[in-house]
Amino acid sequence: MFVGGLGLWVAAVVVTFVTRNPNLVPTIILLGSFLVPVTFVAYAFGRAGRVVTAQRILTAFVYGGVLGVLGASLLEAEFLTRPSMAGYLGVGLIEEAVKLAALWLLARRLPRYTMGDGIVLGATVGFGFAALESAGYAFTALFTSGGLSLSNLVETEVLRGVLTPVGHGLWTAIVGGVLFGAAARGGGRLRLTWWVVGVYLLVAGLHGLWDAAQPIAVWLTLLLTGTPVQWQLLGVGQVPAVTQAQVHLFTVLNWGLLILDAAVGLLVLRGRWHQATTPGRPERAADIAPVTAEGKRQ
């Protein structure tokens, strides 16, 4: 799926560059934005339980993604007006809360809950959000002061495609696994336990750190190598000139923060998935017993 889709996307890009025909731009945006998320969702679906059907996967991807983007846009427009460290954390709290709410809404009537299914459905909601968000960023990158920029569009989609696996899908998968695990231990009902809240705050922090990696890297670069003149210019609201060494240091710090953030998220997810799939792990009745229409165990 991924190799074939990538080949089609590259072909669409090449033909558009050669012909300068804008008719293929929607194809480039949609295929480039959805290729990686859909590939990972298909991979996760192959490791889900029987409760997670293809219909539920499709519903979670589309409905979860759209509800997440809509909710995040409304809340961020209402509460976040200017970029700041608190603002980056606020974005993480809002977007992870909206995705968690979308997952809760879509999973409230499942016949049973297991941590593995929660990871799969959580990842599906997160990747749906990521696909739609990437399409929006790619569409925005297309328009410049000099007209349409296909190179900006392609660069945006390539970068976001590379980073997608360690972003929204990863964070919502972690929360989804913990949410379903709590439901399995609590009588088959989704509930907001302190453990769920704690993991939600963890992934919101990872989300906020991811968004704030660039300004943090700028601050660390100036803290380590900044000159008095640069600090004085910043103090009066002017952007100082930077040296080539500072540019290199900023790049290292920026990518280092992103790699650290991704590593923490992957380690947490690996631990949740190992707990959910370890052979011989003691299973409670709540993990395996189906739920009747009245919410009672058979």
N, C-alpha and C positions, 0 to 999 in steps of 0.2 A: 504493500500500500504506500509506504513512504517513498520508496525508490521510484515507483511509477508516477506518483503525484509530483515528486521533485522534478522528474524529467519533463512533465507537462508544464510546470511552472517556469522552468528554465526556457523551454521552447516558447512560451508566451512572452517572456521578457525579451528574448532575442528577436522574435518577429516584430514586437513593438518598437524596439530600438531601430531595426532595419527599415520598417515601413513608416514609422512615426504616426501610426494609426492609433488614435486613443480608444478605439472600440474594445481593445483587449485589456484596458486598465482595470475595469471591474473584475475580470478573470484573475489578473495578477494579484489584486488586493484580497479577494475572497480565498483563492487557492493558497496563497502564501500565508494568510492569517490562520486558516483552518487546518493546514496540512499537519503540522506537528501536534496540535491538540487532539485532532481526530485519531492520529496514529497512536498516541499514548492511551487514549480512551479505549481503542480497539484492543490494545495490549492488555489493559487492566480488565476489560470485559472477559477475556479468556481465563482469568484467574478469580472470577467472582463465583459466588454460590448460585444455586438454582433460583433463589428469590430474585436476584438481579437479572431480569429479562432484558432482551434487546429493546423492548418498548420503554422500560424504565430508564435504560441508559440514554435513549434518544430524548426522552422527556426531561431527564436531569440535565443533559447537555444544553438543550435549547431553552427550556423554561428557567433552569437555574442560572444560565448565563445571562439571559435577558433580564430576569428579575434582579440579578446582582448588579448589572450595569445601570439599570434604571434607579434602583435604590441608592447605589453609591453616588450617582450623579446628583440626585436630589439632595441627599444629606450633605455632600461636600459643598454644593453650591450654597446651602443654608448656613453651615457652620464654619467652613474654611474659606477665608477671604484672601489670605496672603501666605506665601511660602515661609516656613519656619520649622525649627526642630519639633515644636509642639504640633505644628500642622502636619508634618510627615507622620508622626505617631497617630494623629487623629485620622489620617487617611487609612492607616493600617487597621485601627479599631473599627472604623465605619465599614470598610470593604469586607473585612473578615466577618463582622457581625451580619452584614447583609447576605453574604454567601452561606453562613451558618443558618440563617433564617430561611433561606430558599431551600437548603437541604432538608431542614426540619419539616417544612411545608410539603415537600415532595415525598418524604419518607414516613409521614405520620401514620400511614395505614399498611405498612408492610406486615406480612404474616409473622415474620420473626426477624431478629436483629443479631448480627454477629460483627465482630470488629473488622474482619476482612471485607465484608460487604460495605461497611461504613467507609472504609478506606477507598474502595472502588467508586462508590457513589459520590463521596466527597471530592475525589479527584475529577470525576466527570463534571460536577458543578463548577469546580475551579477552572478546568480547561475550557468549558463553555464560556465562562467569564473572560478568560485570557484570549480566546479566539476573537470575540467581539471587540474587546479592548484593543487588540492588535490591529484589527481592521480599521478602527477609528484613528489610531495613531498613523497608520499607513496612509489613510485618506488625507489626513491633515498634512503629512509630510509632502504630499504631492503638490500642494499649492505653495508657491514662493512669490516674492516680489517680482521676479523675472518671468513668471508664468509657470506652467506645469513642469515639474522636475521628476522625471522617471528615475534618475539615479538616486535621489533622496528617498523615493518610495522603495526601491529595491534594497538600499542600505538599511532602512528601518525594518523591513520585513526579515532580512537575514539576521540582524542583531536580535530582534525580538524572538525569532524562531529558535536561535541558539539558546537563549535564556529562558524560554517558556517552560522546559521541564522542571526547573528549580524555582518556579514562581507560584502563581495562583493555584495550579493543580496540586503542587506539593503541600502548600499550607492548608488547603481545605481538606485534603486527604487525611492529614494528621488529626484535624478537629473531628472529621467524620468518623474516623476509627474510634476515637475516644467517646464520642456521643453514642455510637451504636454499642460500644462495649458497656457503657453505663446502662443503656436500655436493657441489654441482655442480662445484666446482674440485678436489675431493678424491677423484674416482673414483666418485661416486654413493653415498657412504655418509655418513650423519649422523655428525658427529664434533664434539667440543668443542674448538675451536681457541681460541687466545688472543684472537682477534678476537671470537669469539662471547662469551667470558667478559667481555671489556671492554664490549661493548654491553649484555650482561645487567646488569652493574654500573651502567651509565649509566641504564637504564630503572628499575632498582631504586631508584636515587637520585632519579629523577623521581617515582616512586611515593611514596617516603618524604617528599619535599618537599611533595607534594600533600597527604598526610595531616597533615603538620606545619604547614601554612600558617597555621592558626588560632592555635596557641600561639606560633609565630614572630611573627605579627602582634601578638599581645598583648605579647610581650617588647619588640618594636621600639617599640610605642606608649608603653610605660612608660619605655623608654630615652630616647625623644625628649621626652616631656612629663610623665613621672612626678614627683610631688612627694616630698619627704622623708617626709611622713606616709604616703603610699601604700607606699613602700619599707619603712618600719618595720612596717606592718601585714602586708605580705607576708612579712617576716622572721619573724613570730610565727605564721604560718599562717592569717591572716585575709584575707578578700577585701575590698579597699578600695572605697569609692565612686568612681565615675568621672564625669568631666564629659562634656557632650554633644560637645565638640570631640574628646575622646579616642575616643568611640564612632565619630565620623565618620572619624577618622584610622585607627582599627582596621579599619573596613570597606574603606577605600581600600587599605590595606596587604594585607589578606587577599585581596581580589580581584586586586590587582596581582600577588601571588605566584602565584596560580592561573593568571592569564593568561600570566605569564612561563613557568611550567612547561609549559603547553599549547603555547605558541609554540615552545619548544625541541623538544618532542616532534614537533610537526607539521613543523618544518624538517628534523629528522633523517629522518622518514618520507618526506618529499618527496624528499630526496636519494636514499634507497634506491629509491623507486619510479621516479625519473628514471633511475637507473642500470639498473634492470631493464627499462625499456621504451623506452630511447633507440634510435631506428632507426639501423641501421648499427653498433651497438656490437659490437666483436669478440666473437663467441660461441665458447666453447671446446667441444670435442667433448663434454665432460662435461655441458654444458648441454642438449644436444639428442639425444644418443644414448640410446635406451632401454636398460634394464637387464634382463638375463635372470634367470631364477629363481635362478641360481647367483651372482648379483651381479656378473656380468661384462658389459661393454659389447658390444653386437652390432656 
